[in-house]
């Protein structure tokens, strides 16, 4: 699943590929509730990104798209 995180004072958003979007939400909420300044997002290929909790403007989730070939209705 693709996750885009808008960060304050950054010209580009973080565009990440993750296995579980709910884990991203859980990590953010856990960090926010605990008063931590940063939370970690791990991509499907193992890359880790640390993001400032206070700098998150938005989080956008995009489900994986299924490619169709030909005239199939699905």
PDB file with SEQRES, HELIX, SHEET and CRYST1 records, atoms N, CA, C and O in Angstrom:
SEQRES   1 A   74  UNK UNK UNK UNK UNK UNK UNK UNK UNK UNK UNK UNK UNK          
SEQRES   2 A   74  UNK UNK UNK UNK UNK UNK UNK UNK UNK UNK UNK UNK UNK          
SEQRES   3 A   74  UNK UNK UNK UNK UNK UNK UNK UNK UNK UNK UNK UNK UNK          
SEQRES   4 A   74  UNK UNK UNK UNK UNK UNK UNK UNK UNK UNK UNK UNK UNK          
SEQRES   5 A   74  UNK UNK UNK UNK UNK UNK UNK UNK UNK UNK UNK UNK UNK          
SEQRES   6 A   74  UNK UNK UNK UNK UNK UNK UNK UNK UNK                          
HELIX    1 AA1 UNK A   21  UNK A   34  1                                  14    
HELIX    2 AA2 UNK A   53  UNK A   55  5                                   3    
SHEET    1 AA1 3 UNK A  14  UNK A  17  0                                        
SHEET    2 AA1 3 UNK A   2  UNK A   7 -1                                        
SHEET    3 AA1 3 UNK A  56  UNK A  62 -1                                        
SHEET    1 AA2 2 UNK A  38  UNK A  42  0                                        
SHEET    2 AA2 2 UNK A  48  UNK A  52 -1                                        
CRYST1    1.000    1.000    1.000  90.00  90.00  90.00 P 1           1          
ATOM      1  N   UNK A   1       0.845  -1.168   0.000  1.00  0.00           N  
ATOM      2  CA  UNK A   1       0.000   0.000   0.000  1.00  0.00           C  
ATOM      3  C   UNK A   1       0.890   1.230   0.000  1.00  0.00           C  
ATOM      4  O   UNK A   1       1.916   1.274   0.680  1.00  0.00           O  
ATOM      5  N   UNK A   2       0.491   2.206  -0.756  1.00  0.00           N  
ATOM      6  CA  UNK A   2       1.240   3.456  -0.827  1.00  0.00           C  
ATOM      7  C   UNK A   2       0.710   4.422   0.235  1.00  0.00           C  
ATOM      8  O   UNK A   2      -0.498   4.578   0.416  1.00  0.00           O  
ATOM      9  N   UNK A   3       1.651   5.063   0.928  1.00  0.00           N  
ATOM     10  CA  UNK A   3       1.322   6.054   1.951  1.00  0.00           C  
ATOM     11  C   UNK A   3       2.080   7.330   1.612  1.00  0.00           C  
ATOM     12  O   UNK A   3       3.285   7.300   1.365  1.00  0.00           O  
ATOM     13  N   UNK A   4       1.368   8.446   1.601  1.00  0.00           N  
ATOM     14  CA  UNK A   4       1.997   9.743   1.387  1.00  0.00           C  
ATOM     15  C   UNK A   4       1.827  10.563   2.659  1.00  0.00           C  
ATOM     16  O   UNK A   4       0.725  10.692   3.191  1.00  0.00           O  
ATOM     17  N   UNK A   5       2.936  11.111   3.132  1.00  0.00           N  
ATOM     18  CA  UNK A   5       2.917  11.915   4.351  1.00  0.00           C  
ATOM     19  C   UNK A   5       3.360  13.321   3.994  1.00  0.00           C  
ATOM     20  O   UNK A   5       4.478  13.530   3.523  1.00  0.00           O  
ATOM     21  N   UNK A   6       2.475  14.283   4.221  1.00  0.00           N  
ATOM     22  CA  UNK A   6       2.816  15.686   4.016  1.00  0.00           C  
ATOM     23  C   UNK A   6       3.516  16.214   5.251  1.00  0.00           C  
ATOM     24  O   UNK A   6       3.015  16.070   6.367  1.00  0.00           O  
ATOM     25  N   UNK A   7       4.676  16.827   5.053  1.00  0.00           N  
ATOM     26  CA  UNK A   7       5.488  17.308   6.165  1.00  0.00           C  
ATOM     27  C   UNK A   7       5.632  18.823   6.063  1.00  0.00           C  
ATOM     28  O   UNK A   7       5.913  19.358   4.991  1.00  0.00           O  
ATOM     29  N   UNK A   8       5.437  19.509   7.188  1.00  0.00           N  
ATOM     30  CA  UNK A   8       5.559  20.971   7.224  1.00  0.00           C  
ATOM     31  C   UNK A   8       6.963  21.399   6.829  1.00  0.00           C  
ATOM     32  O   UNK A   8       7.945  20.738   7.166  1.00  0.00           O  
ATOM     33  N   UNK A   9       7.045  22.512   6.111  1.00  0.00           N  
ATOM     34  CA  UNK A   9       8.306  23.113   5.682  1.00  0.00           C  
ATOM     35  C   UNK A   9       9.131  22.203   4.776  1.00  0.00           C  
ATOM     36  O   UNK A   9      10.354  22.329   4.719  1.00  0.00           O  
ATOM     37  N   UNK A  10       8.475  21.296   4.073  1.00  0.00           N  
ATOM     38  CA  UNK A  10       9.156  20.432   3.104  1.00  0.00           C  
ATOM     39  C   UNK A  10       8.511  20.649   1.740  1.00  0.00           C  
ATOM     40  O   UNK A  10       7.291  20.777   1.635  1.00  0.00           O  
ATOM     41  N   UNK A  11       9.324  20.688   0.711  1.00  0.00           N  
ATOM     42  CA  UNK A  11       8.788  20.943  -0.622  1.00  0.00           C  
ATOM     43  C   UNK A  11       8.129  19.708  -1.232  1.00  0.00           C  
ATOM     44  O   UNK A  11       7.289  19.826  -2.123  1.00  0.00           O  
ATOM     45  N   UNK A  12       8.509  18.525  -0.752  1.00  0.00           N  
ATOM     46  CA  UNK A  12       7.933  17.291  -1.275  1.00  0.00           C  
ATOM     47  C   UNK A  12       7.350  16.470  -0.135  1.00  0.00           C  
ATOM     48  O   UNK A  12       7.811  16.547   1.003  1.00  0.00           O  
ATOM     49  N   UNK A  13       6.342  15.693  -0.453  1.00  0.00           N  
ATOM     50  CA  UNK A  13       5.780  14.785   0.541  1.00  0.00           C  
ATOM     51  C   UNK A  13       6.589  13.495   0.548  1.00  0.00           C  
ATOM     52  O   UNK A  13       7.271  13.180  -0.427  1.00  0.00           O  
ATOM     53  N   UNK A  14       6.513  12.748   1.646  1.00  0.00           N  
ATOM     54  CA  UNK A  14       7.127  11.426   1.700  1.00  0.00           C  
ATOM     55  C   UNK A  14       6.195  10.463   0.979  1.00  0.00           C  
ATOM     56  O   UNK A  14       5.013  10.381   1.310  1.00  0.00           O  
ATOM     57  N   UNK A  15       6.708   9.746   0.012  1.00  0.00           N  
ATOM     58  CA  UNK A  15       5.928   8.787  -0.765  1.00  0.00           C  
ATOM     59  C   UNK A  15       6.500   7.408  -0.472  1.00  0.00           C  
ATOM     60  O   UNK A  15       7.571   7.057  -0.968  1.00  0.00           O  
ATOM     61  N   UNK A  16       5.789   6.630   0.331  1.00  0.00           N  
ATOM     62  CA  UNK A  16       6.319   5.380   0.852  1.00  0.00           C  
ATOM     63  C   UNK A  16       5.453   4.193   0.447  1.00  0.00           C  
ATOM     64  O   UNK A  16       4.246   4.333   0.248  1.00  0.00           O  
ATOM     65  N   UNK A  17       6.069   3.038   0.328  1.00  0.00           N  
ATOM     66  CA  UNK A  17       5.363   1.779   0.059  1.00  0.00           C  
ATOM     67  C   UNK A  17       5.477   0.934   1.328  1.00  0.00           C  
ATOM     68  O   UNK A  17       6.575   0.537   1.720  1.00  0.00           O  
ATOM     69  N   UNK A  18       4.325   0.660   1.973  1.00  0.00           N  
ATOM     70  CA  UNK A  18       4.326  -0.084   3.229  1.00  0.00           C  
ATOM     71  C   UNK A  18       3.446  -1.324   3.117  1.00  0.00           C  
ATOM     72  O   UNK A  18       2.566  -1.408   2.259  1.00  0.00           O  
ATOM     73  N   UNK A  19       3.704  -2.285   4.006  1.00  0.00           N  
ATOM     74  CA  UNK A  19       2.891  -3.500   4.039  1.00  0.00           C  
ATOM     75  C   UNK A  19       1.561  -3.265   4.731  1.00  0.00           C  
ATOM     76  O   UNK A  19       0.533  -3.789   4.301  1.00  0.00           O  
ATOM     77  N   UNK A  20       1.575  -2.471   5.815  1.00  0.00           N  
ATOM     78  CA  UNK A  20       0.391  -2.308   6.644  1.00  0.00           C  
ATOM     79  C   UNK A  20       0.179  -0.834   6.994  1.00  0.00           C  
ATOM     80  O   UNK A  20       0.928  -0.262   7.786  1.00  0.00           O  
ATOM     81  N   UNK A  21      -0.832  -0.235   6.406  1.00  0.00           N  
ATOM     82  CA  UNK A  21      -1.120   1.176   6.669  1.00  0.00           C  
ATOM     83  C   UNK A  21      -1.572   1.399   8.108  1.00  0.00           C  
ATOM     84  O   UNK A  21      -1.299   2.448   8.691  1.00  0.00           O  
ATOM     85  N   UNK A  22      -2.253   0.430   8.673  1.00  0.00           N  
ATOM     86  CA  UNK A  22      -2.707   0.557  10.064  1.00  0.00           C  
ATOM     87  C   UNK A  22      -1.529   0.659  11.020  1.00  0.00           C  
ATOM     88  O   UNK A  22      -1.635   1.296  12.068  1.00  0.00           O  
ATOM     89  N   UNK A  23      -0.415   0.041  10.671  1.00  0.00           N  
ATOM     90  CA  UNK A  23       0.794   0.123  11.501  1.00  0.00           C  
ATOM     91  C   UNK A  23       1.349   1.543  11.502  1.00  0.00           C  
ATOM     92  O   UNK A  23       1.843   2.011  12.527  1.00  0.00           O  
ATOM     93  N   UNK A  24       1.275   2.228  10.372  1.00  0.00           N  
ATOM     94  CA  UNK A  24       1.724   3.615  10.286  1.00  0.00           C  
ATOM     95  C   UNK A  24       0.873   4.482  11.208  1.00  0.00           C  
ATOM     96  O   UNK A  24       1.402   5.306  11.954  1.00  0.00           O  
ATOM     97  N   UNK A  25      -0.436   4.298  11.156  1.00  0.00           N  
ATOM     98  CA  UNK A  25      -1.347   5.060  12.018  1.00  0.00           C  
ATOM     99  C   UNK A  25      -1.066   4.751  13.486  1.00  0.00           C  
ATOM    100  O   UNK A  25      -1.018   5.661  14.313  1.00  0.00           O  
ATOM    101  N   UNK A  26      -0.881   3.480  13.810  1.00  0.00           N  
ATOM    102  CA  UNK A  26      -0.616   3.076  15.199  1.00  0.00           C  
ATOM    103  C   UNK A  26       0.689   3.677  15.716  1.00  0.00           C  
ATOM    104  O   UNK A  26       0.745   4.139  16.855  1.00  0.00           O  
ATOM    105  N   UNK A  27       1.736   3.675  14.895  1.00  0.00           N  
ATOM    106  CA  UNK A  27       3.022   4.252  15.301  1.00  0.00           C  
ATOM    107  C   UNK A  27       2.892   5.760  15.551  1.00  0.00           C  
ATOM    108  O   UNK A  27       3.442   6.289  16.517  1.00  0.00           O  
ATOM    109  N   UNK A  28       2.162   6.438  14.671  1.00  0.00           N  
ATOM    110  CA  UNK A  28       1.962   7.878  14.845  1.00  0.00           C  
ATOM    111  C   UNK A  28       1.188   8.163  16.133  1.00  0.00           C  
ATOM    112  O   UNK A  28       1.590   9.011  16.929  1.00  0.00           O  
ATOM    113  N   UNK A  29       0.083   7.455  16.330  1.00  0.00           N  
ATOM    114  CA  UNK A  29      -0.736   7.686  17.525  1.00  0.00           C  
ATOM    115  C   UNK A  29       0.015   7.358  18.799  1.00  0.00           C  
ATOM    116  O   UNK A  29      -0.098   8.077  19.792  1.00  0.00           O  
ATOM    117  N   UNK A  30       0.783   6.276  18.782  1.00  0.00           N  
ATOM    118  CA  UNK A  30       1.562   5.884  19.960  1.00  0.00           C  
ATOM    119  C   UNK A  30       2.588   6.960  20.291  1.00  0.00           C  
ATOM    120  O   UNK A  30       2.753   7.317  21.458  1.00  0.00           O  
ATOM    121  N   UNK A  31       3.275   7.477  19.288  1.00  0.00           N  
ATOM    122  CA  UNK A  31       4.277   8.517  19.514  1.00  0.00           C  
ATOM    123  C   UNK A  31       3.627   9.802  20.010  1.00  0.00           C  
ATOM    124  O   UNK A  31       4.156  10.461  20.906  1.00  0.00           O  
ATOM    125  N   UNK A  32       2.492  10.158  19.439  1.00  0.00           N  
ATOM    126  CA  UNK A  32       1.793  11.380  19.835  1.00  0.00           C  
ATOM    127  C   UNK A  32       1.305  11.295  21.278  1.00  0.00           C  
ATOM    128  O   UNK A  32       1.476  12.238  22.051  1.00  0.00           O  
ATOM    129  N   UNK A  33       0.703  10.176  21.635  1.00  0.00           N  
ATOM    130  CA  UNK A  33       0.179  10.003  22.999  1.00  0.00           C  
ATOM    131  C   UNK A  33       1.292   9.960  24.045  1.00  0.00           C  
ATOM    132  O   UNK A  33       1.113  10.430  25.168  1.00  0.00           O  
ATOM    133  N   UNK A  34       2.441   9.395  23.670  1.00  0.00           N  
ATOM    134  CA  UNK A  34       3.559   9.278  24.610  1.00  0.00           C  
ATOM    135  C   UNK A  34       4.373  10.568  24.702  1.00  0.00           C  
ATOM    136  O   UNK A  34       5.251  10.691  25.556  1.00  0.00           O  
ATOM    137  N   UNK A  35       4.083  11.523  23.827  1.00  0.00           N  
ATOM    138  CA  UNK A  35       4.818  12.774  23.830  1.00  0.00           C  
ATOM    139  C   UNK A  35       6.161  12.685  23.131  1.00  0.00           C  
ATOM    140  O   UNK A  35       7.011  13.557  23.310  1.00  0.00           O  
ATOM    141  N   UNK A  36       6.363  11.643  22.337  1.00  0.00           N  
ATOM    142  CA  UNK A  36       7.605  11.501  21.581  1.00  0.00           C  
ATOM    143  C   UNK A  36       7.632  12.509  20.444  1.00  0.00           C  
ATOM    144  O   UNK A  36       6.584  12.883  19.917  1.00  0.00           O  
ATOM    145  N   UNK A  37       8.808  12.944  20.069  1.00  0.00           N  
ATOM    146  CA  UNK A  37       8.935  13.922  18.991  1.00  0.00           C  
ATOM    147  C   UNK A  37       8.908  13.279  17.619  1.00  0.00           C  
ATOM    148  O   UNK A  37       8.543  13.928  16.639  1.00  0.00           O  
ATOM    149  N   UNK A  38       9.296  11.980  17.531  1.00  0.00           N  
ATOM    150  CA  UNK A  38       9.400  11.323  16.236  1.00  0.00           C  
ATOM    151  C   UNK A  38       8.736   9.951  16.263  1.00  0.00           C  
ATOM    152  O   UNK A  38       8.585   9.333  17.317  1.00  0.00           O  
ATOM    153  N   UNK A  39       8.342   9.489  15.070  1.00  0.00           N  
ATOM    154  CA  UNK A  39       7.868   8.115  14.918  1.00  0.00           C  
ATOM    155  C   UNK A  39       8.534   7.522  13.685  1.00  0.00           C  
ATOM    156  O   UNK A  39       9.028   8.248  12.823  1.00  0.00           O  
ATOM    157  N   UNK A  40       8.542   6.193  13.611  1.00  0.00           N  
ATOM    158  CA  UNK A  40       9.254   5.486  12.545  1.00  0.00           C  
ATOM    159  C   UNK A  40       8.276   4.807  11.606  1.00  0.00           C  
ATOM    160  O   UNK A  40       7.300   4.196  12.040  1.00  0.00           O  
ATOM    161  N   UNK A  41       8.549   4.921  10.308  1.00  0.00           N  
ATOM    162  CA  UNK A  41       7.781   4.211   9.280  1.00  0.00           C  
ATOM    163  C   UNK A  41       8.768   3.304   8.549  1.00  0.00           C  
ATOM    164  O   UNK A  41       9.825   3.753   8.106  1.00  0.00           O  
ATOM    165  N   UNK A  42       8.411   2.012   8.427  1.00  0.00           N  
ATOM    166  CA  UNK A  42       9.262   1.051   7.730  1.00  0.00           C  
ATOM    167  C   UNK A  42       8.599   0.656   6.426  1.00  0.00           C  
ATOM    168  O   UNK A  42       7.447   0.222   6.405  1.00  0.00           O  
ATOM    169  N   UNK A  43       9.347   0.813   5.326  1.00  0.00           N  
ATOM    170  CA  UNK A  43       8.834   0.451   4.006  1.00  0.00           C  
ATOM    171  C   UNK A  43       8.940  -1.057   3.775  1.00  0.00           C  
ATOM    172  O   UNK A  43       9.582  -1.771   4.546  1.00  0.00           O  
ATOM    173  N   UNK A  44       8.305  -1.525   2.708  1.00  0.00           N  
ATOM    174  CA  UNK A  44       8.299  -2.952   2.393  1.00  0.00           C  
ATOM    175  C   UNK A  44       9.702  -3.475   2.103  1.00  0.00           C  
ATOM    176  O   UNK A  44       9.976  -4.653   2.333  1.00  0.00           O  
ATOM    177  N   UNK A  45      10.593  -2.625   1.604  1.00  0.00           N  
ATOM    178  CA  UNK A  45      11.954  -3.073   1.302  1.00  0.00           C  
ATOM    179  C   UNK A  45      12.901  -2.922   2.487  1.00  0.00           C  
ATOM    180  O   UNK A  45      14.101  -3.161   2.354  1.00  0.00           O  
ATOM    181  N   UNK A  46      12.369  -2.527   3.653  1.00  0.00           N  
ATOM    182  CA  UNK A  46      13.174  -2.442   4.870  1.00  0.00           C  
ATOM    183  C   UNK A  46      13.701  -1.052   5.195  1.00  0.00           C  
ATOM    184  O   UNK A  46      14.262  -0.851   6.272  1.00  0.00           O  
ATOM    185  N   UNK A  47      13.537  -0.094   4.299  1.00  0.00           N  
ATOM    186  CA  UNK A  47      13.986   1.270   4.593  1.00  0.00           C  
ATOM    187  C   UNK A  47      13.162   1.841   5.738  1.00  0.00           C  
ATOM    188  O   UNK A  47      11.947   1.655   5.798  1.00  0.00           O  
ATOM    189  N   UNK A  48      13.844   2.545   6.652  1.00  0.00           N  
ATOM    190  CA  UNK A  48      13.155   3.167   7.782  1.00  0.00           C  
ATOM    191  C   UNK A  48      13.267   4.676   7.677  1.00  0.00           C  
ATOM    192  O   UNK A  48      14.317   5.218   7.333  1.00  0.00           O  
ATOM    193  N   UNK A  49      12.166   5.340   7.979  1.00  0.00           N  
ATOM    194  CA  UNK A  49      12.103   6.798   7.948  1.00  0.00           C  
ATOM    195  C   UNK A  49      11.603   7.274   9.302  1.00  0.00           C  
ATOM    196  O   UNK A  49      10.628   6.741   9.833  1.00  0.00           O  
ATOM    197  N   UNK A  50      12.270   8.275   9.858  1.00  0.00           N  
ATOM    198  CA  UNK A  50      11.817   8.887  11.100  1.00  0.00           C  
ATOM    199  C   UNK A  50      11.193  10.231  10.752  1.00  0.00           C  
ATOM    200  O   UNK A  50      11.783  11.038  10.033  1.00  0.00           O  
ATOM    201  N   UNK A  51       9.990  10.458  11.273  1.00  0.00           N  
ATOM    202  CA  UNK A  51       9.214  11.654  10.935  1.00  0.00           C  
ATOM    203  C   UNK A  51       8.862  12.391  12.221  1.00  0.00           C  
ATOM    204  O   UNK A  51       8.475  11.775  13.214  1.00  0.00           O  
ATOM    205  N   UNK A  52       9.002  13.720  12.194  1.00  0.00           N  
ATOM    206  CA  UNK A  52       8.601  14.531  13.344  1.00  0.00           C  
ATOM    207  C   UNK A  52       7.077  14.503  13.486  1.00  0.00           C  
ATOM    208  O   UNK A  52       6.355  14.791  12.531  1.00  0.00           O  
ATOM    209  N   UNK A  53       6.601  14.162  14.659  1.00  0.00           N  
ATOM    210  CA  UNK A  53       5.160  14.085  14.912  1.00  0.00           C  
ATOM    211  C   UNK A  53       4.503  15.447  14.680  1.00  0.00           C  
ATOM    212  O   UNK A  53       3.450  15.529  14.048  1.00  0.00           O  
ATOM    213  N   UNK A  54       5.114  16.500  15.182  1.00  0.00           N  
ATOM    214  CA  UNK A  54       4.526  17.840  15.079  1.00  0.00           C  
ATOM    215  C   UNK A  54       4.535  18.379  13.650  1.00  0.00           C  
ATOM    216  O   UNK A  54       3.812  19.328  13.349  1.00  0.00           O  
ATOM    217  N   UNK A  55       5.340  17.791  12.767  1.00  0.00           N  
ATOM    218  CA  UNK A  55       5.459  18.298  11.398  1.00  0.00           C  
ATOM    219  C   UNK A  55       4.517  17.602  10.422  1.00  0.00           C  
ATOM    220  O   UNK A  55       4.454  17.987   9.254  1.00  0.00           O  
ATOM    221  N   UNK A  56       3.787  16.590  10.871  1.00  0.00           N  
ATOM    222  CA  UNK A  56       2.883  15.865   9.976  1.00  0.00           C  
ATOM    223  C   UNK A  56       1.656  16.730   9.700  1.00  0.00           C  
ATOM    224  O   UNK A  56       0.932  17.115  10.618  1.00  0.00           O  
ATOM    225  N   UNK A  57       1.434  17.028   8.415  1.00  0.00           N  
ATOM    226  CA  UNK A  57       0.270  17.821   8.019  1.00  0.00           C  
ATOM    227  C   UNK A  57      -0.892  16.935   7.598  1.00  0.00           C  
ATOM    228  O   UNK A  57      -2.045  17.208   7.931  1.00  0.00           O  
ATOM    229  N   UNK A  58      -0.578  15.865   6.860  1.00  0.00           N  
ATOM    230  CA  UNK A  58      -1.613  14.930   6.419  1.00  0.00           C  
ATOM    231  C   UNK A  58      -0.978  13.586   6.104  1.00  0.00           C  
ATOM    232  O   UNK A  58       0.227  13.485   5.872  1.00  0.00           O  
ATOM    233  N   UNK A  59      -1.815  12.560   6.103  1.00  0.00           N  
ATOM    234  CA  UNK A  59      -1.390  11.217   5.690  1.00  0.00           C  
ATOM    235  C   UNK A  59      -2.440  10.711   4.710  1.00  0.00           C  
ATOM    236  O   UNK A  59      -3.636  10.707   5.004  1.00  0.00           O  
ATOM    237  N   UNK A  60      -1.975  10.287   3.550  1.00  0.00           N  
ATOM    238  CA  UNK A  60      -2.871   9.814   2.490  1.00  0.00           C  
ATOM    239  C   UNK A  60      -2.552   8.353   2.197  1.00  0.00           C  
ATOM    240  O   UNK A  60      -1.391   7.988   2.010  1.00  0.00           O  
ATOM    241  N   UNK A  61      -3.592   7.519   2.159  1.00  0.00           N  
ATOM    242  CA  UNK A  61      -3.422   6.095   1.895  1.00  0.00           C  
ATOM    243  C   UNK A  61      -4.001   5.758   0.526  1.00  0.00           C  
ATOM    244  O   UNK A  61      -5.105   6.184   0.186  1.00  0.00           O  
ATOM    245  N   UNK A  62      -3.252   4.994  -0.249  1.00  0.00           N  
ATOM    246  CA  UNK A  62      -3.707   4.575  -1.571  1.00  0.00           C  
ATOM    247  C   UNK A  62      -3.553   3.060  -1.675  1.00  0.00           C  
ATOM    248  O   UNK A  62      -2.435   2.548  -1.627  1.00  0.00           O  
ATOM    249  N   UNK A  63      -4.665   2.340  -1.816  1.00  0.00           N  
ATOM    250  CA  UNK A  63      -4.562   0.877  -1.915  1.00  0.00           C  
ATOM    251  C   UNK A  63      -3.844   0.452  -3.182  1.00  0.00           C  
ATOM    252  O   UNK A  63      -3.796   1.196  -4.162  1.00  0.00           O  
ATOM    253  N   UNK A  64      -3.292  -0.740  -3.154  1.00  0.00           N  
ATOM    254  CA  UNK A  64      -2.623  -1.277  -4.340  1.00  0.00           C  
ATOM    255  C   UNK A  64      -3.622  -1.395  -5.471  1.00  0.00           C  
ATOM    256  O   UNK A  64      -4.764  -1.810  -5.277  1.00  0.00           O  
ATOM    257  N   UNK A  65      -3.170  -1.021  -6.656  1.00  0.00           N  
ATOM    258  CA  UNK A  65      -4.043  -1.098  -7.826  1.00  0.00           C  
ATOM    259  C   UNK A  65      -3.805  -2.419  -8.542  1.00  0.00           C  
ATOM    260  O   UNK A  65      -2.668  -2.854  -8.727  1.00  0.00           O  
ATOM    261  N   UNK A  66      -4.886  -3.031  -8.931  1.00  0.00           N  
ATOM    262  CA  UNK A  66      -4.797  -4.248  -9.721  1.00  0.00           C  
ATOM    263  C   UNK A  66      -4.775  -3.870 -11.179  1.00  0.00           C  
ATOM    264  O   UNK A  66      -5.656  -3.157 -11.660  1.00  0.00           O  
ATOM    265  N   UNK A  67      -3.782  -4.339 -11.876  1.00  0.00           N  
ATOM    266  CA  UNK A  67      -3.696  -4.043 -13.304  1.00  0.00           C  
ATOM    267  C   UNK A  67      -4.589  -4.988 -14.072  1.00  0.00           C  
ATOM    268  O   UNK A  67      -4.546  -6.200 -13.861  1.00  0.00           O  
ATOM    269  N   UNK A  68      -5.405  -4.441 -14.967  1.00  0.00           N  
ATOM    270  CA  UNK A  68      -6.240  -5.293 -15.809  1.00  0.00           C  
ATOM    271  C   UNK A  68      -5.686  -5.270 -17.221  1.00  0.00           C  
ATOM    272  O   UNK A  68      -5.119  -4.277 -17.676  1.00  0.00           O  
ATOM    273  N   UNK A  69      -5.862  -6.375 -17.888  1.00  0.00           N  
ATOM    274  CA  UNK A  69      -5.354  -6.509 -19.254  1.00  0.00           C  
ATOM    275  C   UNK A  69      -6.524  -6.847 -20.157  1.00  0.00           C  
ATOM    276  O   UNK A  69      -7.353  -7.692 -19.820  1.00  0.00           O  
ATOM    277  N   UNK A  70      -6.590  -6.199 -21.286  1.00  0.00           N  
ATOM    278  CA  UNK A  70      -7.649  -6.495 -22.237  1.00  0.00           C  
ATOM    279  C   UNK A  70      -8.971  -5.849 -21.851  1.00  0.00           C  
ATOM    280  O   UNK A  70      -9.010  -4.739 -21.320  1.00  0.00           O  
ATOM    281  N   UNK A  71     -10.046  -6.567 -22.128  1.00  0.00           N  
ATOM    282  CA  UNK A  71     -11.386  -6.018 -21.915  1.00  0.00           C  
ATOM    283  C   UNK A  71     -12.070  -6.614 -20.701  1.00  0.00           C  
ATOM    284  O   UNK A  71     -13.297  -6.579 -20.604  1.00  0.00           O  
ATOM    285  N   UNK A  72     -11.318  -7.148 -19.796  1.00  0.00           N  
ATOM    286  CA  UNK A  72     -11.869  -7.750 -18.580  1.00  0.00           C  
ATOM    287  C   UNK A  72     -12.539  -6.675 -17.731  1.00  0.00           C  
ATOM    288  O   UNK A  72     -11.973  -5.595 -17.561  1.00  0.00           O  
ATOM    289  N   UNK A  73     -13.748  -6.945 -17.184  1.00  0.00           N  
ATOM    290  CA  UNK A  73     -14.439  -5.943 -16.379  1.00  0.00           C  
ATOM    291  C   UNK A  73     -13.786  -5.738 -15.012  1.00  0.00           C  
ATOM    292  O   UNK A  73     -14.089  -4.756 -14.334  1.00  0.00           O  
ATOM    293  N   UNK A  74     -12.918  -6.619 -14.602  1.00  0.00           N  
ATOM    294  CA  UNK A  74     -12.265  -6.499 -13.288  1.00  0.00           C  
ATOM    295  C   UNK A  74     -10.897  -5.946 -13.402  1.00  0.00           C  
ATOM    296  O   UNK A  74     -10.211  -5.781 -12.394  1.00  0.00           O  
TER     297      UNK A  74                                                      
END                                                                             
